[in-house]
Amino acid sequence: MAIQQVAANRKALYNYEVLKRIEAGLALMGSEIKSIRLGRVNLGEAYARPERGELWLMNAHIAQYAPAGPDGHQPTRKRKLLLHKMQVREFSRAVEEQGLTLIPLSLYLKDGIAKVELALVRGRKHYDKRAAIAKRDAEREMARALRKRG
């Protein structure tokens, strides 16, 4: 299986505590997949929301594909996420009842098919973010010490 990462939401792991991850397909237009293959995607402000028993990806910016002309796609239109019915129910329930958020962590091509890695997350407080930075720095220092030693 060839996996090619196209875009990543780098701030997500800093701003949120990840509780659960899942891979989902995307219902796309032809001009969108061509733009994704060119890597013209931004997931910075994107999130997923349940509507009428389905999950939708909102605010993911997929740039317009120039050769498609004016009949191409809207860059930030909502896109349907392709999941099994039980998965949709589970994540919809968590979002609605527990007040959690669904955000995309990354968008990638898996055997030529666009997939998005979604995460069920809880927002971090400011002191949690500082603790995450301290932990990351400590791990980096330990790795440096091991490299010098070994």
RODRENLUM-529458 format. One record per residue: x, z, y of N, C-alpha, C, CB in turn. Coordinates in pm, 1 decimal. Glycine has a CB too. Layout:
<sites>
SITE      n.x      n.z      n.y     ca.x     ca.z     ca.y      c.x      c.z      c.y     cb.x     cb.z     cb.y
SITE        X        Z        Y        X        Z        Y        X        Z        Y        X        Z        Y
...
</sites>
This chain:
<sites>
SITE      n.x      n.z      n.y     ca.x     ca.z     ca.y      c.x      c.z      c.y     cb.x     cb.z     cb.y
SITE     83.7      0.0   -118.4      0.0      0.0      0.0     88.0      0.0    124.5    -95.1    121.4     -0.1
SITE     73.5   -101.4    205.0    149.7   -109.4    329.0     69.3    -45.7    442.2    185.1   -256.8    362.7
SITE    127.3     56.9    504.4     61.2    124.9    615.7    145.3    103.9    740.5     41.3    277.6    586.3
SITE     79.4     51.2    844.9    146.5     25.5    971.8     73.8    103.7   1080.3    149.8   -127.7   1004.9
SITE    138.6    205.1   1135.8     74.6    285.1   1240.0     68.6    205.1   1368.7    150.0    418.1   1262.3
SITE    -49.4    203.4   1430.2    -71.5    127.1   1552.5    -72.8    219.3   1673.7   -203.0     48.7   1543.9
SITE   -144.3    331.7   1664.6   -155.6    423.8   1777.8   -167.8    566.1   1725.0   -277.5    387.5   1867.7
SITE   -121.8    660.7   1806.7   -131.8    801.9   1770.3   -176.6    881.5   1891.7      3.4    855.8   1716.3
SITE   -253.2    985.4   1865.5   -298.1   1076.7   1970.1   -201.2   1194.3   1968.3   -448.6   1123.5   1948.1
SITE    -91.7   1182.2   2042.5     17.8   1278.2   2032.4    -17.4   1415.7   2088.4    138.4   1224.7   2103.8
SITE   -100.8   1421.1   2189.4   -136.8   1548.9   2250.8   -236.2   1628.3   2165.7   -195.4   1525.2   2389.1
SITE   -298.3   1564.0   2068.6   -402.3   1629.3   1989.9   -349.6   1751.4   1914.8   -462.5   1530.8   1891.9
SITE   -233.9   1740.2   1854.1   -180.7   1851.6   1775.7   -136.2   1967.3   1865.3    -63.6   1804.1   1689.7
SITE   -111.3   1939.2   1992.3    -73.7   2043.5   2087.4   -197.9   2112.0   2143.9     11.1   1984.5   2201.3
SITE   -300.6   2034.2   2175.6   -420.5   2088.0   2240.7   -522.1   2147.9   2143.7   -486.8   1979.8   2320.0
SITE   -514.1   2110.8   2016.6   -615.7   2152.9   1920.5   -553.3   2210.5   1794.5   -705.7   2036.1   1884.6
SITE   -628.6   2295.9   1729.0   -592.7   2348.7   1597.5   -668.1   2265.8   1494.2   -626.7   2502.9   1584.6
SITE   -596.7   2195.0   1408.7   -657.9   2105.3   1311.0   -707.2   2186.1   1191.0   -557.3   1995.8   1265.7
SITE   -836.9   2171.8   1160.6   -897.2   2243.4   1048.7   -910.1   2155.7    924.3  -1033.5   2296.1   1088.4
SITE   -942.3   2028.0    944.0   -961.6   1937.1    831.8   -935.4   1794.7    877.2  -1103.8   1950.5    773.3
SITE   -876.8   1712.9    790.0   -847.8   1573.1    821.1   -922.3   1481.3    724.8   -696.0   1546.0    814.7
SITE   -952.5   1360.3    771.6  -1019.7   1261.7    687.4   -986.1   1121.4    736.9  -1173.4   1284.5    687.0
SITE   -983.5   1027.3    643.5   -960.2    886.6    677.5  -1094.4    814.7    682.7   -864.4    818.3    574.1
SITE  -1114.5    734.3    787.0  -1240.3    659.6    802.1  -1209.8    515.5    838.4  -1331.4    724.3    910.0
SITE  -1299.3    427.2    797.6  -1290.1    288.2    837.8  -1360.2    269.5    971.7  -1351.2    195.7    730.6
SITE  -1342.1    153.8   1031.6  -1403.3    121.9   1160.0  -1479.2     -9.5   1148.9  -1296.6    114.1   1271.7
SITE  -1597.6    -14.9   1209.3  -1672.2   -140.6   1219.4  -1626.4   -207.2   1348.5  -1830.0   -117.0   1218.0
SITE  -1554.5   -318.1   1337.3  -1493.2   -382.8   1452.6  -1539.0   -527.9   1466.9  -1341.5   -376.9   1441.3
SITE  -1521.7   -579.1   1588.3  -1542.0   -720.9   1614.4  -1409.6   -792.8   1588.1  -1592.5   -745.6   1761.3
SITE  -1414.3   -923.9   1575.7  -1293.4  -1001.9   1548.0  -1187.0   -987.1   1654.8  -1328.5  -1146.7   1533.4
SITE  -1229.1   -987.0   1780.9  -1130.7   -975.7   1889.0  -1068.3   -835.9   1891.5  -1196.5  -1007.0   2025.1
SITE  -1140.0   -734.3   1843.2  -1085.5   -598.5   1840.8   -974.0   -585.3   1737.5  -1196.4   -497.2   1811.3
SITE   -993.7   -640.5   1619.5   -891.2   -628.9   1516.1   -766.5   -707.0   1555.4   -944.9   -678.8   1381.0
SITE   -785.1   -817.7   1625.0   -668.5   -893.9   1671.8   -590.6   -814.8   1776.0   -712.3  -1029.5   1730.3
SITE   -661.8   -746.4   1863.0   -597.0   -663.6   1963.6   -528.1   -542.9   1899.1   -699.5   -617.0   2067.9
SITE   -589.3   -485.2   1796.7   -528.4   -373.4   1723.6   -399.3   -418.8   1657.2   -626.1   -316.8   1617.8
SITE   -400.4   -537.5   1598.5   -279.4   -588.0   1532.8   -165.3   -607.5   1631.8   -309.0   -719.7   1461.8
SITE   -199.2   -631.4   1759.8    -97.7   -642.6   1864.6    -55.1   -506.4   1916.8   -149.6   -727.4   1979.2
SITE   -123.1   -398.4   1871.9    -87.7   -262.3   1911.2   -140.1   -221.6   2047.0     59.2   -247.1   1910.1
SITE   -244.9   -284.1   2093.9   -298.0   -256.7   2227.5   -414.0   -159.2   2219.9   -342.6   -386.5   2295.8
SITE   -382.8    -33.6   2177.6   -483.4     69.5   2154.5   -438.2    199.5   2221.1   -507.4     90.6   2002.0
SITE   -534.9    274.2   2276.2   -507.3    405.5   2333.2   -614.0    503.2   2283.9   -504.2    399.6   2489.7
SITE   -571.6    610.2   2217.3   -663.7    710.9   2163.7   -665.2    839.4   2246.3   -626.7    743.5   2020.6
SITE   -603.0    839.4   2362.2   -585.5    960.3   2441.9   -713.5   1035.5   2473.2   -519.3    925.7   2568.0
SITE   -819.1    967.3   2512.2   -944.8   1031.6   2550.9  -1054.0   1015.7   2445.1   -993.3    974.5   2682.8
SITE  -1019.3    969.7   2327.4  -1118.7    936.8   2225.0  -1168.3   1060.6   2151.1  -1060.3    838.0   2125.6
SITE  -1292.0   1053.0   2103.4  -1352.1   1156.8   2020.6  -1461.5   1091.8   1937.1  -1408.9   1274.4   2107.6
SITE  -1509.5   1162.3   1836.2  -1617.8   1111.9   1751.5  -1739.9   1200.1   1770.7  -1575.4   1108.0   1601.6
SITE  -1857.3   1137.7   1763.4  -1981.7   1210.6   1786.3  -2087.9   1163.7   1686.7  -2031.1   1191.0   1932.4
SITE  -2165.6   1256.9   1630.4  -2274.4   1216.6   1541.1  -2397.0   1171.1   1621.4  -2312.6   1332.9   1447.0
SITE  -2457.8   1061.7   1576.3  -2581.9   1011.1   1636.3  -2667.6    951.6   1525.2  -2552.5    904.4   1748.2
SITE  -2788.4    999.7   1511.2  -2885.7    947.5   1415.1  -2827.2    928.3   1275.1  -2940.8    816.1   1464.8
SITE  -2760.2   1030.5   1225.8  -2708.6   1026.9   1089.0  -2584.7    941.7   1069.3  -2813.8    978.1    998.9
SITE  -2517.9    901.2   1176.8  -2395.1    823.7   1168.1  -2291.7    886.7   1261.5  -2420.1    673.6   1204.3
SITE  -2164.1    856.3   1235.8  -2057.5    902.2   1324.7  -2006.7    783.3   1405.4  -1941.2    968.7   1244.2
SITE  -1984.0    806.1   1535.0  -1941.0    701.0   1625.6  -1813.1    743.4   1695.7  -2051.1    668.3   1728.0
SITE  -1719.9    651.6   1707.6  -1595.8    674.4   1780.9  -1619.2    634.4   1926.4  -1476.3    593.7   1718.0
SITE  -1600.9    729.7   2016.7  -1626.8    707.4   2158.6  -1495.2    705.9   2236.1  -1721.4    816.1   2214.5
SITE  -1492.0    628.2   2343.6  -1381.2    626.2   2440.2  -1246.6    580.2   2385.0  -1364.5    761.3   2496.8
SITE  -1240.4    522.8   2267.0  -1114.2    466.7   2218.7  -1094.7    334.2   2290.7  -1113.9    448.1   2061.4
SITE   -983.2    319.8   2360.1   -959.9    199.2   2438.9   -884.0     97.0   2355.7   -882.3    232.1   2568.3
SITE   -951.3    -11.8   2320.3   -889.3   -125.6   2253.0   -892.3   -238.8   2355.0   -964.4   -164.7   2116.7
SITE   -774.9   -278.2   2403.0   -765.7   -376.5   2510.4   -830.0   -508.8   2468.6   -619.0   -398.7   2550.1
SITE   -879.4   -582.1   2567.8   -940.6   -711.4   2539.1   -834.7   -807.3   2487.8  -1009.9   -769.0   2664.5
SITE   -876.5   -895.1   2397.4   -789.3   -996.5   2340.6   -804.2  -1120.9   2427.1   -824.0  -1025.9   2189.6
SITE   -699.4  -1157.0   2498.1   -706.5  -1264.2   2598.3   -759.5  -1397.5   2543.6   -569.8  -1286.2   2657.3
SITE   -714.0  -1446.1   2426.7   -765.7  -1574.8   2378.2   -916.4  -1573.2   2345.7   -688.8  -1616.1   2254.7
SITE   -977.4  -1455.4   2335.7  -1121.0  -1448.7   2306.8  -1203.2  -1488.3   2429.1  -1160.0  -1307.3   2260.7
SITE  -1140.6  -1486.3   2546.4  -1211.3  -1525.2   2668.1  -1308.9  -1418.1   2712.8  -1284.8  -1656.0   2646.9
SITE  -1403.0  -1455.8   2798.4  -1497.1  -1357.2   2853.1  -1598.6  -1307.0   2751.1  -1570.3  -1416.6   2970.1
SITE  -1610.3  -1371.8   2637.3  -1706.6  -1331.0   2534.9  -1648.6  -1229.3   2437.3  -1755.2  -1452.1   2458.6
SITE  -1533.0  -1171.1   2470.8  -1469.8  -1071.6   2384.3  -1546.7   -940.8   2385.7  -1325.5  -1047.4   2427.1
SITE  -1480.8   -834.2   2353.6  -1544.0   -702.9   2341.4  -1521.7   -618.0   2466.8  -1489.9   -629.6   2218.2
SITE  -1603.0   -514.8   2481.4  -1582.6   -414.7   2586.8  -1473.2   -318.9   2538.8  -1717.0   -336.8   2620.3
SITE  -1372.3   -289.3   2620.5  -1258.7   -208.6   2573.1  -1294.7    -67.6   2523.6  -1159.1   -196.3   2683.1
SITE  -1392.4     -0.6   2584.4  -1422.0    136.5   2543.3  -1560.3    151.6   2481.2  -1410.1    228.7   2661.4
SITE  -1610.6     47.8   2421.5  -1743.2     57.7   2359.7  -1739.1    154.9   2241.8  -1792.6    -81.8   2312.9
SITE  -1857.1    207.6   2202.4  -1858.8    297.7   2087.2  -1852.3    214.0   1959.1  -1986.6    388.4   2088.4
SITE  -1779.0    267.2   1862.1  -1757.4    195.8   1736.1  -1800.8    284.0   1620.2  -1608.8    154.0   1720.3
SITE  -1869.6    223.6   1525.5  -1920.5    298.2   1411.3  -1806.4    333.2   1315.5  -2029.5    217.2   1338.1
SITE  -1806.4    457.9   1269.4  -1709.0    503.6   1170.8  -1770.0    489.3   1031.7  -1665.9    651.4   1198.1
SITE  -1694.6    435.9    939.5  -1743.1    409.4    804.8  -1696.1    519.8    710.3  -1694.6    271.1    755.5
SITE  -1791.4    604.6    672.3  -1765.7    716.8    582.8  -1878.2    725.4    480.3  -1752.9    850.0    662.2
SITE  -1855.7    802.6    374.6  -1961.5    828.2    277.8  -2066.7    919.0    341.2  -1904.0    892.0    148.4
SITE  -2188.7    908.7    292.4  -2300.3    983.8    349.2  -2275.8   1134.3    349.3  -2426.8    953.2    272.8
SITE  -2218.7   1186.8    241.1  -2192.2   1330.3    232.5  -2086.4   1373.8    334.5  -2146.9   1367.2     90.6
SITE  -1987.7   1287.5    356.2  -1884.9   1318.7    455.4  -1944.1   1320.9    595.6  -1770.3   1217.0    448.0
SITE  -2031.7   1225.1    624.1  -2097.3   1219.9    755.2  -2178.9   1347.1    776.1  -2188.4   1093.8    767.3
SITE  -2253.3   1389.8    675.6  -2333.5   1512.4    686.4  -2245.2   1635.0    710.3  -2417.5   1532.4    559.3
SITE  -2138.1   1644.0    633.5  -2048.1   1759.6    644.5  -1988.3   1770.0    785.0  -1935.3   1749.8    539.9
SITE  -1936.4   1659.3    836.0  -1872.6   1661.4    967.3  -1975.0   1674.9   1079.2  -1790.0   1535.4    987.7
SITE  -2091.0   1613.8   1064.8  -2196.0   1626.9   1165.8  -2241.3   1771.8   1175.9  -2315.7   1535.6   1132.6
SITE  -2258.1   1836.8   1062.4  -2300.5   1976.4   1059.9  -2195.7   2066.1   1127.2  -2325.2   2022.3    914.7
SITE  -2068.7   2040.8   1098.5  -1962.4   2121.3   1158.7  -1958.9   2104.9   1310.4  -1827.0   2083.1   1099.1
SITE  -1980.4   1983.3   1357.4  -1978.5   1957.3   1501.5  -2098.2   2023.2   1568.9  -1978.3   1805.5   1529.6
SITE  -2216.3   2009.9   1509.6  -2337.9   2059.0   1573.7  -2355.2   2210.3   1561.4  -2457.6   1989.8   1514.5
SITE  -2324.4   2267.2   1445.6  -2351.3   2408.2   1422.7  -2235.2   2499.3   1461.5  -2385.2   2429.7   1278.9
SITE  -2112.7   2457.6   1433.6  -1997.2   2544.4   1457.8  -1930.1   2517.6   1591.2  -1896.6   2527.7   1347.4
SITE  -1974.0   2414.4   1662.1  -1916.2   2383.7   1792.3  -1775.4   2328.5   1785.1  -1916.2   2505.4   1876.6
SITE  -1740.7   2264.0   1673.8  -1608.5   2204.1   1658.6  -1610.5   2062.1   1715.4  -1564.7   2203.3   1509.4
SITE  -1494.1   2000.1   1721.2  -1481.3   1866.3   1777.4  -1416.2   1775.5   1675.2  -1399.8   1868.2   1908.5
SITE  -1455.2   1648.7   1674.6  -1393.3   1547.1   1589.6  -1310.7   1456.2   1679.3  -1500.8   1465.4   1509.0
SITE  -1181.8   1449.2   1653.7  -1097.5   1360.8   1733.1  -1012.4   1273.3   1641.1  -1007.8   1442.4   1828.8
SITE   -976.1   1153.6   1686.9   -886.4   1068.6   1608.3   -741.6   1111.1   1630.7   -905.4    919.4   1645.4
SITE   -667.1   1126.1   1523.0   -525.3   1158.7   1533.4   -440.7   1032.8   1537.4   -482.2   1247.2   1416.9
SITE   -480.0    931.4   1459.1   -402.8    807.7   1458.1   -490.7    691.6   1412.8   -279.5    821.1   1366.4
SITE   -447.2    573.3   1450.9   -511.0    448.5   1408.9   -402.8    366.2   1342.0   -577.2    370.8   1530.4
SITE   -430.9    315.6   1223.2   -330.1    241.4   1149.7   -395.0    130.2   1069.1   -250.5    334.6   1058.1
SITE   -311.6     37.0   1024.2   -355.6    -72.3    938.0   -309.0    -40.9    796.9   -300.3   -210.9    986.8
SITE   -403.4    -38.3    704.8   -373.8     -9.9    564.6   -413.4   -134.1    486.4   -450.0    119.3    512.4
SITE   -314.7   -206.2    438.7   -337.1   -334.4    371.7   -417.6   -429.7    459.6   -409.3   -312.8    238.4
SITE   -390.0   -427.9    589.8   -455.1   -518.8    683.2   -590.6   -472.4    733.5   -470.8   -650.1    619.7
SITE   -636.6   -356.0    688.2   -767.6   -303.7    729.3   -745.1   -186.0    823.7   -853.6   -260.3    605.0
SITE   -815.8   -185.7    936.4   -799.6    -78.7   1035.2   -864.5     49.5    984.9   -860.5   -119.9   1171.0
SITE   -788.1    156.9    990.6   -836.0    289.4    951.0   -802.4    386.4   1062.4   -773.0    335.5    815.2
SITE   -882.2    491.7   1073.1   -855.9    596.2   1171.4   -851.2    729.9   1098.2   -964.8    597.1   1284.4
SITE   -751.4    813.0   1133.2   -744.0    946.2   1075.7   -813.7   1041.4   1172.8   -594.8    989.6   1048.6
SITE   -925.2   1097.5   1127.4  -1003.1   1190.4   1208.4   -966.8   1333.1   1170.6  -1154.8   1165.9   1190.6
SITE   -980.7   1421.4   1267.5   -956.1   1563.2   1241.3  -1068.3   1645.5   1301.1   -819.3   1607.9   1298.6
SITE  -1112.7   1743.0   1224.9  -1208.1   1842.4   1273.3  -1123.1   1951.5   1337.4  -1302.0   1899.6   1156.2
SITE  -1142.5   1973.6   1467.7  -1051.8   2061.1   1541.7  -1125.7   2166.8   1622.1   -964.9   1979.4   1633.8
SITE  -1049.7   2269.4   1657.8  -1095.9   2373.9   1748.8   -994.7   2378.1   1861.9  -1110.1   2515.1   1676.5
SITE  -1040.7   2387.9   1984.4   -951.9   2389.8   2100.5   -863.6   2512.6   2101.3  -1032.3   2383.6   2228.6
SITE   -741.0   2495.5   2147.9   -646.9   2606.9   2158.0   -652.3   2666.4   2297.9   -503.3   2561.0   2124.2
SITE   -632.3   2795.0   2304.9   -619.6   2863.8   2432.6   -476.6   2845.0   2484.5   -654.8   3015.6   2418.3
SITE   -456.1   2877.1   2610.1   -325.2   2856.7   2671.2   -215.6   2934.9   2598.3   -329.4   2897.5   2817.9
SITE   -244.0   3059.8   2558.5   -142.0   3139.5   2489.6   -112.8   3084.2   2349.9   -187.0   3285.9   2479.5
SITE   -212.4   3019.3   2286.3   -188.2   2956.0   2155.7    -92.9   2838.5   2170.8   -321.0   2908.9   2091.9
SITE   -106.1   2764.5   2281.5    -17.7   2650.7   2305.9    126.3   2698.7   2324.6    -64.5   2571.0   2429.7
SITE    142.7   2810.3   2397.1    277.8   2864.4   2417.1    337.0   2909.1   2284.2    275.4   2982.4   2516.8
SITE    255.6   2968.2   2198.4    303.6   3011.9   2066.8    345.2   2891.2   1982.4    194.3   3093.7   1993.3
SITE    270.2   2782.0   1991.9    304.3   2660.2   1916.9    437.5   2603.2   1964.0    193.4   2554.1   1932.1
SITE    461.6   2607.0   2095.1    588.7   2558.0   2149.6    703.3   2646.1   2100.5    584.9   2555.4   2305.0
SITE    684.8   2777.9   2103.2    788.9   2870.6   2058.5    820.4   2849.4   1910.5    745.7   3016.2   2083.3
SITE    718.3   2830.0   1829.1    738.6   2808.2   1685.5    815.1   2678.4   1661.5    603.1   2804.7   1611.3
SITE    777.8   2571.6   1732.2    844.7   2442.5   1717.6    991.7   2453.9   1758.7    773.3   2334.6   1802.1
SITE   1019.6   2523.7   1869.4   1157.7   2541.9   1914.7   1239.4   2621.2   1813.9   1160.4   2612.0   2050.1
SITE   1179.7   2725.7   1755.9   1249.8   2807.0   1655.9   1284.2   2723.0   1532.4   1163.7   2928.9   1615.3
SITE   1189.1   2639.9   1488.2   1215.2   2552.8   1372.1   1325.6   2453.0   1402.4   1087.4   2477.9   1330.6
SITE   1327.2   2402.2   1524.2   1430.4   2305.9   1565.0   1568.2   2372.9   1564.6   1398.7   2248.0   1706.0
SITE   1575.5   2496.4   1613.3   1701.9   2569.9   1615.3   1751.5   2597.8   1472.8   1685.5   2702.2   1692.8
SITE   1659.3   2634.9   1383.4   1698.0   2659.8   1243.1   1751.2   2531.9   1179.2   1577.3   2714.0   1161.5
SITE   1685.5   2421.0   1204.9   1730.6   2293.9   1147.4   1868.8   2257.0   1201.1   1629.4   2181.3   1178.3
SITE   1893.5   2281.3   1330.2   2025.6   2254.5   1390.0   2132.6   2340.8   1324.1   2022.9   2280.6   1542.6
SITE   2102.0   2468.8   1304.4   2198.0   2560.0   1243.6   2230.2   2518.6   1100.2   2144.2   2702.9   1246.3
SITE   2129.5   2475.4   1026.5   2152.4   2431.3    887.9   2237.4   2304.5    883.1   2018.3   2406.8    816.7
SITE   2215.5   2215.0    979.2   2295.2   2090.4    982.4   2441.7   2122.0   1012.4   2238.9   1991.2   1089.1
SITE   2468.9   2213.8   1104.6   2607.2   2249.8   1139.8   2675.7   2319.1   1023.9   2610.2   2340.1   1263.9
SITE   2598.9   2400.0    952.5   2653.6   2479.7    842.8   2683.1   2393.4    718.6   2555.9   2592.4    806.4
SITE   2590.7   2300.1    692.3   2600.8   2226.0    567.0   2659.4   2096.0    581.3   2473.8   2210.6    505.8
</sites>
